[in-house]
């Protein structure tokens, strides 16, 4: 799993995970020292799956609700489709 490190070592945000199931694992969202502190998780967060056993599951996923452990809260994310919707609603 890859992490984006901000300037503060206490803030670590996973932006890339290996498998789809990593999205809903509690361990994925722990701080780097595996304390029970959860890193920042927020609605509409986008995380990319890059090495799933099923290649069709690779790609970006968007979090729809704060319960990141519920697989139903992660949906495939298509930025182009979302931008298209925004432009047609202007």
ABEGO torsion letter per residue (X at the ends): XBBBBBABAABBBBABBABAAAAABAAAABBAAGBABBBBBBBGBBBBBAABABAAABEBBBBABABAABAAABBBBBAAAAAAAAAAAX
